[in-house]
Amino acid sequence: MGSAAAVRRAVHVPTGSGAFYYLHMNENGKLEIRNAVMADRHAIAALMVALDYPGTEAFIETRLAQLLAHPDAALLVAAAGDDVVGVLSLHFLPQLALAGDIGRISYFCVDDRIRGAGVGQRLLAQGEALARQRGCDRLEVHCHRRRERAHAFYRREGFVEVPKYFAKSLRD
């Protein structure tokens, strides 16, 4: 028999749809929230496709390198053994006129197969803890109006809708 560290557990995780997903856990049987590493790039790109950002694979390595090296960014993943099942990209923005900074979630996705199993809550809790450590007094997220399930999640987690958000494309 192999060493204890080589033992992997698998559990059936109920999904929001009532089905089950077979999730491989680490040797302690736990889902791990950790900083992303370059080896996570393919799984992160797949999660971006799930958010309707096709083509991410073509430049994910460059973007990951930028984010991993940026002092005002954090990129967290939820990992169960070798499987990355969630990602949260967070930026810390200093404010000129306010004492507290802003933590901004730029991308947040959990694998469809395990939504509703608490993975998003764990990722968000770790992101909130990082934002507090960095002196942020609020956390914000921009979420497309078509993502109604995500809106419900954010409301359950204490977010409130703040109207008016403007954007301008800088592409020619």
N, C-alpha and C positions, 0 to 999 in steps of 0.2 A: 504494500500500500504506500502511496505517496505521502509527502510531508503534509502537516496541517495547513501550511500556507498554500499548498497546491489544491486543496479541496475547494470545490465551488458548489454552492447551493443554488438550487433553482426553485422558485416559488410561482404559484399561479396568482397573478395579480388581477383583481377584478377591474374591469374598465367601466367607464361611464355608460357604455352600451349594454352592460350586463354580461358581456363575454369575458373571457379570461385571456391574459397574455402570459406566456411562459418567460419569466424574467430571471436571468442568471445574476446571482448576487456575489459579492466578494466573499473571501474566506470566513468572514464573520457573519455572513448572511445579511449584510446591510447595504443599503443604497448609499453611495458616497457622493457628497457635494464637494467638488474640488475645483481648483484653477484649471482651466483648459491648457492643453499642451498641443504642440504641432501634430502629434499622432492622432489627435481627435478630429482633424480637418475634414475627413470624408464624412464622418457622422454629422458634424456641424453643417456641412454643405447640404446633406440630405434633409436636415431639419429646416434649413432655409428654403429648400424646395417645397417643403410642407407648408411654409408660410407664403407661398406663391412668389418666391424669388428664384426662378429657374436660372441656370447658367452660373450660379455662385461657384461651382467647382472650378471654373476656369481661373479664378483669381483668389480663391480662399486662402491659399498659402501666403500670398502677399498681405492680405488683410489681417490674417491671424498674426503674422509677424509684427505688423504695426500695432495691433491692439495689445498683444502680449508685452510689448516693449513700452507702451504708453503709460506714463506715470499717473494719468488721470482717467484710466480705464481699468475695468475688471471684466474678465470673461470666465464665467463659471459654467461647469457642466455637472449634470447628474449622471453618475456612472454606476452601473451594476455589473461588476466584473469588467469584462472588456467592452460591454455595450454602453455607449453614450445615448441616454434616452431623454436628455433635456439640455437646454442651453439658455443662459441669461447673459446678455451683454449690457454693461452698466458704465456710465460716464459720470464723472464728478465735475460739476461746473461752478467755479467760484463766482460769487455775486459781488457786484460793485456797491450797490446801495443797501444790501441786506447782510446781517451778521452771519446767517447760516447759508451754506451752499446748497445746490440742488443736485440730487442724484437722479439721473435720467436713464431709464431703461430704453435701450435702442432696439434690441431684439430679444424675444422671449418665446421659447417654443418647447413643448413637451411632445414626445412621440404620441401620435394619435391613439396607438394601441393601449396606452396606459394613462390617458387623461382621466382624471377623477380618482386616481390612486394616491394623491398627496405629494407627488413629485414636484409639481409647480409650487405648492406651498413651501416645500423645503428649499427650493431654489430661491424663491422670493424672500424667505426669512434670512437666508445667508446674504442676499443682496442688500436687504435692509440693514443688517448688522454692519456690513462693510460701509454703507452710506453713513451710518451714525458714527462709525470710527473716523471717517473722513470729515466730520463736522457738518454733514448735510442736515438740514432741518425739514426737508421734504423729499419725497420721491415722486417722480412723474413718469408717465408713459403715454405715448401717442399710439392709438390703436384705431385702425380703420373701422368705419361704421359697419362694415359687413361682418365683422368678427364678433357676433353677438354672444357666443359662448365665452369668449375672452372678456367681454364687458362684464358679464355676470361674475366671472372669477374675480376680476379687479374689485367689483363692488363688495363681494363677500370678504375680500381682504382689506377693506377699509378705504379704498380709493373713492374719490368723488369726482364727478364729471366737472371739468372746468371748460366752459365754452370758449370758442374763438381760437383758432390756430391757423396761421397763415404760412404759406410756403411759396417760394419762387424758384423756378427751375433756372439753373445757371448753365444749362446746355445750350449750345448754339442752335 
